[in-house]
Amino acid sequence: MTDRPPYASYAASINDDDDNPSPELSTFLGCLKRIRAGEGADGLPWPEASISAGRGVALSRVERAAIGMLTVAEMLHAADRCRAMATPDRHLDAGVVEGLFFACRSLAELVCRDVRPE
C-alpha cells in the first residue's frame, strides 16, 4: 500500500515539478477522465490492491466527497464565527449559508451511498 499525503497536500498540483506534463494531466478533459476513472482526492488511484477495481473507484469517490464535506464544514464554521463576531455587513448572505448546508448534505449522501460494501 502506498503512503498517501496528508490532507493539506491535496491542494498541491501533481504537476508542480513537470514543465511539460502529459495531456491526461494537463488538459481539463484529461483530468476529468482520470477523476472519473477513480482518482482519489490526492490525484492517485485507490492504494489497496486487495479490492476490486469498482470498489477502488467507489472509495475514491467517497474520499473526494469527504474532502469536499470537510471544506464546506470549514466554510460554514468560518461563516458562523463571522456571524458571531463581525458586524452584519460582513456576514455571508443567508442564501450562501443555506447553499453550503445543501452542498454538505449532498456530499454526505454520496459518502453514505458509496461507502457501503459491494
C-alpha positions, 0 to 999 in steps of 0.5 A, spaced: 500 500 500 502 506 498 503 512 503 498 517 501 499 525 503 496 528 508 490 532 507 493 539 506 497 536 500 491 535 496 491 542 494 498 541 491 498 540 483 501 533 481 504 537 476 508 542 480 515 539 478 513 537 470 514 543 465 511 539 460 506 534 463 502 529 459 495 531 456 491 526 461 494 531 466 494 537 463 488 538 459 481 539 463 478 533 459 484 529 461 483 530 468 476 529 468 477 522 465 482 520 470 477 523 476 472 519 473 476 513 472 477 513 480 482 518 482 482 519 489 482 526 492 490 526 492 490 525 484 492 517 485 488 511 484 485 507 490 492 504 494 489 497 496 490 492 491 486 487 495 479 490 492 476 490 486 477 495 481 469 498 482 470 498 489 477 502 488 473 507 484 467 507 489 472 509 495 475 514 491 469 517 490 467 517 497 474 520 499 473 526 494 466 527 497 469 527 504 474 532 502 469 536 499 464 535 506 470 537 510 471 544 506 464 546 506 464 544 514 470 549 514 466 554 510 460 554 514 464 554 521 468 560 518 461 563 516 458 562 523 464 565 527 463 571 522 456 571 524 458 571 531 463 576 531 463 581 525 458 586 524 452 584 519 455 587 513 460 582 513 456 576 514 455 571 508 448 572 505 443 567 508 442 564 501 450 562 501 449 559 508 443 555 506 447 553 499 453 550 503 448 546 508 445 543 501 452 542 498 454 538 505 448 534 505 449 532 498 456 530 499 454 526 505 449 522 501 454 520 496 459 518 502 453 514 505 451 511 498 458 509 496 461 507 502 457 501 503 460 494 501 459 491 494 
